[in-house]
Amino acid sequence: MRKSMSWDTLITPLRFGQEHLDVTESETRSEFQRDYDRIVFSPPFRRLQNKTQVFPLPGSIFVHNRLTHSMEVACVGRSIAREAAAALKRKYAAEPWVGKLDAAGEIVAAACLAHDMGNPPFGHSGEKAISSFFSEGPGRTLRDSLTPEQWADLTHFEGNANAFRLLTHRFLGRRPGGFALTYSTLASIVKYPYASLLATHGHPKFGFFTSETADFERVASRTGLLRLSAPGEAPAYARHPLVFIVEAADDICYEIMDIEDAHKLGLLSTESVISLFLQFFDPDHRRRKMESLEHVDDPNEKIAYLRASIIGVLVERCAETFVENEEAILSGKFQGPLLNHISETERQAYKACERLSWDRIYCAPDVVDIELAGNRIISFLMEKVIDAVLHPELNYSRLLLAKIPKQYEKTHTSLYGKLLAAVDYISGMTDVYALDLYRQLNGMSLKINN
């Protein structure tokens, strides 16, 4: 059994579902840039503009949605990867494959763009609502009709696993390979490369549904990921090394940007955020930052200036940490996110941001209201759509099924396939569409002319 992964196989331009085609590198666009462009121009990516990040979608004050968040994550991830790759190229200068490291930034940027594409409406409350429908709601009656693996998929529904399905599954009428992305980009999206049976209630995360197990194992084989589980056991693999960079970029953006959004909305004072953000700098740099702030009058610009400086520092620290721990990462022994291993000053400042977010942001009334409403809407839609796919002969079911796009396999021969079709449909909705459908099915948006 291999004891370490190799960049030579981890970075490959081969495409999922198009292995039979020759790869001919363009002079203007690499295969990984094609991945990035393919994601940007896709409908599921565009729909992220109407999916909640944390705060309600903007009114007079613009806050982040899933689309703007994903674009910022791609920028930060690309910067971390490029810095790390530059250092690794010096380390591996004598290796014939060293030029492959130039693609690290492109791969990470594409993976960052796609990492939230499987998330349902209404943020993490949407994920919980789908899981709870099966574990606590009407879906409990289906347990004995599913395998343990299938039941674990549904009761631990995970947006990251759903992203892998969205990108690789051949929906009806689509080409083989789904988006036909490169194996390296697909591997770099999967944060939790193990089956749902290995998820726990304390850490209900996994990387691929039972329906995509063989597909992920193809990705793992092509990129040379280390298998951690024994043959015959539920599959578990070491992460593709670039996943650590995708995760770090995501963590940096949602934590720092959530605080900036909270400040714009008046949940946090300018003074408290400045005090918090200055903790990322040593005394000398802190003094210089304070001097610079004296020349800025706009409170939002003060926070934006510090936010940009913090992201710059964290990009450097994460790149340094990745390079310092590269051997442990390649051997599958590195534990936890990169941000847990950066230098003490920045690590403690980041933890202070996390504490503030839990104390003041995620429990804010507007955020809780969205979670409550989202839970109600998703639970209702799950009940109606699943009842329709299970009983298509009923008149109400026939009417509702007519609204579901043909790409979803609502007439699948297996119960599991029918349930996944319902989940595919609902998880792909925007917040606005889910709310509109909820109102329609409740007769709340019916227009009748006098």
C-alpha positions as CSV (number, residue, x, y, z in Angstrom):
1,M,0.0,0.0,0.0
2,R,1.3,3.4,-0.9
3,K,2.4,5.6,2.0
4,S,2.3,9.0,0.3
5,M,0.6,10.9,-2.5
6,S,2.5,12.4,-5.4
7,W,1.9,15.7,-7.1
8,D,2.6,14.0,-10.4
9,T,-0.7,12.1,-10.2
10,L,-2.6,14.5,-8.0
11,I,-2.5,17.1,-10.8
12,T,-4.0,15.6,-14.0
13,P,-5.8,17.3,-16.9
14,L,-7.9,14.2,-17.6
15,R,-11.6,14.8,-17.5
16,F,-14.2,12.8,-15.7
17,G,-16.4,10.9,-18.3
18,Q,-14.1,11.9,-21.2
19,E,-11.1,9.7,-20.5
20,H,-11.1,8.5,-24.0
21,L,-10.4,11.9,-25.4
22,D,-6.8,13.2,-25.9
23,V,-5.8,16.2,-23.9
24,T,-4.4,18.9,-26.1
25,E,-3.3,21.8,-24.1
26,S,-4.4,25.2,-25.5
27,E,-1.9,28.0,-25.7
28,T,-4.5,30.4,-24.1
29,R,-6.5,28.2,-21.6
30,S,-5.4,25.2,-19.5
31,E,-7.8,22.4,-18.8
32,F,-8.2,23.8,-15.3
33,Q,-9.1,27.2,-16.6
34,R,-11.7,25.5,-18.7
35,D,-13.1,24.0,-15.5
36,Y,-13.3,27.5,-14.0
37,D,-15.1,28.9,-17.0
38,R,-17.4,25.9,-17.3
39,I,-18.5,26.5,-13.7
40,V,-19.0,30.2,-14.1
41,F,-21.3,29.8,-17.1
42,S,-23.4,27.0,-15.5
43,P,-27.0,27.6,-14.3
44,P,-26.3,26.0,-10.8
45,F,-23.5,28.5,-10.2
46,R,-25.7,31.5,-11.3
47,R,-28.4,30.3,-8.9
48,L,-26.1,30.9,-6.0
49,Q,-26.9,34.6,-6.3
50,N,-30.3,33.9,-4.8
51,K,-29.1,31.5,-2.0
52,T,-28.5,32.8,1.5
53,Q,-25.0,32.9,2.9
54,V,-25.9,34.0,6.5
55,F,-28.0,37.1,6.5
56,P,-31.3,37.6,4.6
57,L,-30.8,38.5,1.0
58,P,-30.1,42.2,0.6
59,G,-32.5,45.0,0.7
60,S,-31.0,48.5,0.9
61,I,-27.8,47.2,2.4
62,F,-25.8,44.6,0.3
63,V,-24.5,41.6,2.1
64,H,-23.0,38.4,0.8
65,N,-24.9,35.7,-0.9
66,R,-23.5,32.3,-1.9
67,L,-22.4,33.6,-5.3
68,T,-20.4,36.6,-4.0
69,H,-19.0,34.4,-1.2
70,S,-17.8,31.7,-3.7
71,M,-16.2,34.3,-6.0
72,E,-14.2,35.7,-3.0
73,V,-13.2,32.3,-1.8
74,A,-11.9,31.6,-5.3
75,C,-9.7,34.7,-5.2
76,V,-8.3,33.9,-1.7
77,G,-7.8,30.2,-2.6
78,R,-6.0,31.0,-5.8
79,S,-3.6,33.4,-3.9
80,I,-2.8,30.8,-1.2
81,A,-2.2,28.1,-3.8
82,R,0.0,30.2,-5.9
83,E,2.2,31.2,-2.9
84,A,2.4,27.6,-1.8
85,A,3.2,26.3,-5.3
86,A,6.0,28.9,-5.7
87,A,7.7,27.5,-2.6
88,L,7.1,23.9,-3.6
89,K,8.5,24.5,-7.1
90,R,11.8,25.5,-5.5
91,K,11.7,22.3,-3.4
92,Y,11.0,20.0,-6.4
93,A,13.0,21.9,-9.0
94,A,14.8,18.8,-10.1
95,E,11.6,16.7,-10.7
96,P,10.4,16.3,-14.3
97,W,6.8,17.0,-13.2
98,V,7.5,20.2,-11.3
99,G,5.8,22.3,-13.9
100,K,2.5,20.8,-12.9
101,L,2.5,22.8,-9.7
102,D,1.8,25.9,-11.8
103,A,-1.8,24.7,-12.1
104,A,-2.4,24.6,-8.4
105,G,-3.9,28.1,-8.3
106,E,-6.2,27.3,-11.2
107,I,-7.4,24.1,-9.7
108,V,-8.1,25.6,-6.3
109,A,-9.9,28.6,-7.9
110,A,-12.2,26.3,-9.8
111,A,-12.8,24.1,-6.7
112,C,-13.6,27.1,-4.6
113,L,-16.2,28.4,-7.1
114,A,-17.9,25.0,-7.0
115,H,-17.7,24.1,-3.3
116,D,-21.1,25.5,-2.4
117,M,-23.0,24.5,-5.5
118,G,-24.7,21.6,-3.8
119,N,-26.0,23.7,-0.9
120,P,-29.8,23.9,-0.7
121,P,-31.8,27.1,-0.1
122,F,-31.6,29.0,3.2
123,G,-28.0,28.2,4.1
124,H,-27.2,25.5,6.6
125,S,-30.7,25.5,7.9
126,G,-31.7,24.0,4.5
127,E,-29.3,21.1,5.0
128,K,-30.7,20.5,8.5
129,A,-34.2,20.6,7.2
130,I,-33.5,17.9,4.6
131,S,-31.8,15.6,7.1
132,S,-34.4,16.2,9.7
133,F,-37.2,15.3,7.3
134,F,-35.8,11.7,7.3
135,S,-34.4,11.5,10.8
136,E,-37.3,13.2,12.7
137,G,-40.1,13.9,10.2
138,P,-42.4,12.0,7.9
139,G,-39.5,10.4,6.1
140,R,-38.8,8.1,9.2
141,T,-41.3,5.6,7.8
142,L,-39.0,4.9,4.9
143,R,-36.1,3.7,6.9
144,D,-36.8,-0.1,6.6
145,S,-37.1,0.2,2.9
146,L,-33.6,1.6,2.4
147,T,-30.1,0.1,3.0
148,P,-28.1,1.5,5.9
149,E,-25.8,3.3,3.4
150,Q,-28.8,5.0,1.7
151,W,-30.4,5.9,5.0
152,A,-27.1,7.5,6.2
153,D,-27.0,9.6,3.0
154,L,-30.4,11.1,3.7
155,T,-30.2,11.6,7.4
156,H,-26.8,13.2,7.2
157,F,-27.5,15.2,4.0
158,E,-24.4,17.2,3.2
159,G,-24.1,20.1,0.7
160,N,-20.5,19.2,-0.1
161,A,-21.5,15.6,-1.1
162,N,-24.3,17.1,-3.0
163,A,-21.9,19.3,-5.0
164,F,-19.9,16.2,-6.0
165,R,-23.2,14.6,-7.2
166,L,-24.2,17.7,-9.1
167,L,-20.9,17.9,-10.9
168,T,-20.6,14.2,-11.8
169,H,-24.0,12.7,-12.1
170,R,-25.5,12.2,-15.5
171,F,-28.9,13.8,-15.1
172,L,-31.5,12.9,-17.7
173,G,-30.7,14.4,-21.1
174,R,-27.2,15.3,-20.0
175,R,-23.8,14.0,-21.3
176,P,-21.8,11.4,-19.5
177,G,-19.6,12.8,-16.7
178,G,-21.9,15.6,-15.7
179,F,-19.9,18.8,-15.9
180,A,-16.9,16.7,-17.2
181,L,-14.5,18.5,-15.0
182,T,-10.9,17.4,-14.5
183,Y,-10.2,14.7,-11.9
184,S,-8.0,17.1,-10.0
185,T,-10.7,19.8,-9.7
186,L,-13.3,17.2,-8.6
187,A,-10.9,15.8,-6.0
188,S,-10.2,19.2,-4.6
189,I,-13.9,19.9,-3.9
190,V,-14.5,17.0,-1.6
191,K,-13.7,18.1,2.0
192,Y,-14.8,14.9,3.6
193,P,-13.6,12.0,1.4
194,Y,-15.5,9.2,3.1
195,A,-18.9,7.5,2.9
196,S,-21.9,8.7,4.9
197,L,-21.8,5.5,7.1
198,L,-18.7,7.0,8.6
199,A,-20.4,10.3,9.5
200,T,-21.5,10.7,13.1
201,H,-24.0,12.9,14.9
202,G,-21.1,14.9,16.4
203,H,-19.5,15.3,12.9
204,P,-22.3,14.7,10.3
205,K,-20.1,15.2,7.3
206,F,-19.2,13.0,4.3
207,G,-18.1,13.5,0.8
208,F,-20.2,11.4,-1.6
209,F,-23.6,9.7,-1.6
210,T,-23.8,5.9,-2.0
211,S,-25.0,6.6,-5.6
212,E,-21.6,8.3,-6.4
213,T,-19.3,5.9,-4.5
214,A,-17.9,4.3,-7.6
215,D,-17.5,7.7,-9.2
216,F,-15.5,9.1,-6.3
217,E,-13.4,5.9,-6.2
218,R,-12.6,6.6,-9.9
219,V,-11.5,10.1,-9.0
220,A,-9.4,8.8,-6.1
221,S,-7.7,6.2,-8.3
222,R,-6.9,8.7,-11.1
223,T,-5.5,11.3,-8.7
224,G,-3.7,8.8,-6.4
225,L,-5.5,9.5,-3.2
226,L,-4.5,7.3,-0.3
227,R,-7.2,4.9,0.8
228,L,-7.5,4.8,4.6
229,S,-10.1,2.1,5.0
230,A,-9.5,-1.6,4.4
231,P,-11.0,-3.4,1.4
232,G,-14.6,-4.3,2.1
233,E,-15.1,-1.5,4.6
234,A,-17.0,1.8,3.9
235,P,-14.6,3.8,1.7
236,A,-12.5,6.5,3.4
237,Y,-9.6,8.3,1.7
238,A,-7.1,11.0,2.6
239,R,-7.9,14.4,1.3
240,H,-6.5,15.7,-1.9
241,P,-3.9,18.2,-0.6
242,L,-5.5,21.1,-2.3
243,V,-8.7,20.6,-0.3
244,F,-6.8,22.1,2.7
245,I,-6.4,25.3,0.7
246,V,-10.0,25.3,-0.5
247,E,-11.1,24.9,3.1
248,A,-8.8,27.6,4.4
249,A,-10.0,30.1,1.8
250,D,-13.6,29.3,2.7
251,D,-13.0,29.6,6.4
252,I,-11.2,33.0,5.9
253,C,-13.9,34.4,3.8
254,Y,-17.0,33.4,5.7
255,E,-15.5,34.4,9.1
256,I,-14.0,37.8,8.2
257,M,-16.8,38.7,5.7
258,D,-19.6,37.7,8.0
259,I,-18.2,40.2,10.6
260,E,-17.9,42.9,7.9
261,D,-21.5,42.2,6.9
262,A,-22.7,42.3,10.5
263,H,-21.0,45.7,10.9
264,K,-22.8,47.1,7.8
265,L,-26.1,45.9,9.2
266,G,-25.4,47.6,12.6
267,L,-25.1,44.4,14.6
268,L,-21.5,45.2,15.6
269,S,-20.1,48.7,16.4
270,T,-17.2,50.1,14.4
271,E,-15.0,50.3,17.6
272,S,-15.6,46.6,18.5
273,V,-14.8,45.4,15.0
274,I,-11.6,47.5,14.8
275,S,-10.5,46.3,18.2
276,L,-11.2,42.7,17.1
277,F,-9.4,43.0,13.7
278,L,-6.3,44.7,15.1
279,Q,-5.6,41.5,17.1
280,F,-4.3,39.9,13.9
281,F,-1.3,42.2,13.9
282,D,1.8,42.4,16.1
283,P,2.2,45.7,18.1
284,D,4.3,47.4,15.4
285,H,1.9,46.6,12.6
286,R,-1.0,47.4,14.8
287,R,0.3,50.9,15.4
288,R,0.8,51.5,11.7
289,K,-2.7,50.2,11.0
290,M,-4.2,52.7,13.5
291,E,-2.2,55.5,11.9
292,S,-3.7,54.6,8.5
293,L,-7.2,54.5,9.9
294,E,-6.8,58.1,11.1
295,H,-6.9,59.2,7.4
296,V,-10.2,57.4,6.8
297,D,-13.5,58.8,7.9
298,D,-16.0,56.4,6.5
299,P,-16.6,53.6,9.1
300,N,-17.3,51.0,6.4
301,E,-14.0,51.9,4.7
302,K,-12.1,51.5,7.9
303,I,-13.4,48.0,8.3
304,A,-12.8,47.2,4.6
305,Y,-9.2,48.3,5.0
306,L,-8.6,46.1,8.0
307,R,-10.4,43.2,6.4
308,A,-8.2,43.4,3.3
309,S,-5.1,43.5,5.4
310,I,-6.2,40.5,7.5
311,I,-6.9,38.4,4.4
312,G,-3.4,39.3,3.1
313,V,-1.8,38.1,6.3
314,L,-3.9,34.9,6.5
315,V,-3.1,34.1,2.9
316,E,0.6,34.2,3.7
317,R,0.3,32.2,6.9
318,C,-1.8,29.5,5.3
319,A,0.6,29.1,2.4
320,E,3.5,28.9,4.9
321,T,1.6,26.3,7.0
322,F,0.8,24.2,3.9
323,V,4.4,24.1,2.7
324,E,5.8,23.4,6.2
325,N,3.4,20.5,6.6
326,E,3.4,19.3,3.0
327,E,4.9,15.9,3.8
328,A,2.3,15.2,6.5
329,I,-0.4,16.3,4.1
330,L,0.8,14.0,1.3
331,S,1.0,11.1,3.7
332,G,-2.6,11.7,5.0
333,K,-1.4,12.4,8.5
334,F,-2.1,16.1,8.8
335,Q,-5.1,16.7,11.1
336,G,-7.5,19.7,11.1
337,P,-7.7,22.8,9.0
338,L,-4.7,24.9,8.1
339,L,-6.0,27.8,10.2
340,N,-5.6,25.6,13.3
341,H,-1.8,25.4,12.6
342,I,-0.9,29.0,11.7
343,S,1.2,31.2,14.0
344,E,-0.1,32.0,17.5
345,T,-1.0,35.7,17.0
346,E,-3.2,35.1,13.9
347,R,-4.6,31.8,15.2
348,Q,-5.9,33.4,18.5
349,A,-7.3,36.4,16.6
350,Y,-9.2,34.1,14.3
351,K,-10.6,32.2,17.3
352,A,-11.7,35.5,18.8
353,C,-13.6,36.2,15.5
354,E,-15.3,32.7,15.8
355,R,-16.4,33.4,19.3
356,L,-17.9,36.8,18.4
357,S,-19.7,35.3,15.4
358,W,-21.4,32.6,17.6
359,D,-22.2,35.1,20.3
360,R,-23.4,38.0,18.2
361,I,-24.1,37.1,14.6
362,Y,-25.4,33.5,14.2
363,C,-28.0,34.1,16.9
364,A,-29.1,37.5,15.6
365,P,-32.9,37.8,15.2
366,D,-32.8,38.2,11.4
367,V,-30.5,35.2,11.0
368,V,-32.7,33.0,13.3
369,D,-35.8,34.1,11.4
370,I,-34.3,33.0,8.1
371,E,-33.4,29.6,9.7
372,L,-36.9,29.1,11.1
373,A,-38.6,30.1,7.8
374,G,-36.2,28.1,5.7
375,N,-36.8,25.0,7.9
376,R,-40.5,25.4,7.5
377,I,-40.4,25.9,3.8
378,I,-38.0,23.1,3.0
379,S,-39.8,20.6,5.3
380,F,-43.1,21.4,3.6
381,L,-41.6,21.0,0.1
382,M,-39.9,17.8,1.0
383,E,-43.1,16.3,2.3
384,K,-45.1,17.3,-0.8
385,V,-42.5,16.4,-3.5
386,I,-41.6,13.1,-1.9
387,D,-45.2,12.1,-1.6
388,A,-45.7,13.0,-5.3
389,V,-42.7,10.8,-6.5
390,L,-43.9,7.9,-4.3
391,H,-47.5,8.1,-5.4
392,P,-47.4,9.5,-9.0
393,E,-50.8,8.0,-9.8
394,L,-52.7,10.5,-7.6
395,N,-54.1,13.6,-9.2
396,Y,-52.3,16.1,-6.9
397,S,-49.0,14.2,-7.5
398,R,-49.5,14.4,-11.3
399,L,-50.0,18.2,-11.1
400,L,-47.0,18.7,-8.9
401,L,-44.7,16.3,-10.9
402,A,-45.5,18.4,-14.0
403,K,-43.6,21.3,-12.4
404,I,-40.4,19.3,-11.8
405,P,-37.9,19.6,-14.7
406,K,-37.3,16.5,-16.8
407,Q,-33.7,16.2,-15.8
408,Y,-34.6,14.8,-12.4
409,E,-35.3,11.1,-12.3
410,K,-38.7,11.2,-10.6
411,T,-39.7,7.9,-12.2
412,H,-36.6,6.1,-11.1
413,T,-37.1,2.4,-10.6
414,S,-35.8,2.3,-7.0
415,L,-37.1,4.1,-3.9
416,Y,-33.6,5.5,-3.2
417,G,-33.5,6.9,-6.8
418,K,-36.9,8.6,-6.4
419,L,-35.8,10.2,-3.1
420,L,-32.6,11.5,-4.5
421,A,-34.6,13.0,-7.4
422,A,-36.7,14.9,-5.0
423,V,-33.7,16.0,-3.0
424,D,-31.9,17.0,-6.3
425,Y,-34.9,19.2,-7.2
426,I,-35.3,20.9,-3.8
427,S,-31.6,21.4,-3.1
428,G,-31.2,23.1,-6.5
429,M,-33.8,25.7,-5.7
430,T,-33.0,29.3,-4.9
431,D,-34.4,30.9,-1.8
432,V,-36.8,32.9,-3.9
433,Y,-38.0,29.9,-6.0
434,A,-38.5,27.8,-2.8
435,L,-40.6,30.5,-1.2
436,D,-42.6,31.1,-4.4
437,L,-43.4,27.3,-4.7
438,Y,-44.3,27.1,-1.0
439,R,-46.8,30.0,-1.5
440,Q,-48.2,28.4,-4.7
441,L,-48.7,25.0,-3.1
442,N,-50.4,26.7,-0.1
443,G,-52.7,28.8,-2.4
444,M,-51.1,32.0,-1.2
445,S,-50.1,33.5,-4.6
446,L,-53.0,32.5,-6.7
447,K,-54.2,35.4,-9.0
448,I,-57.9,35.4,-9.8
449,N,-59.4,38.0,-12.0
450,N,-62.8,39.5,-11.0
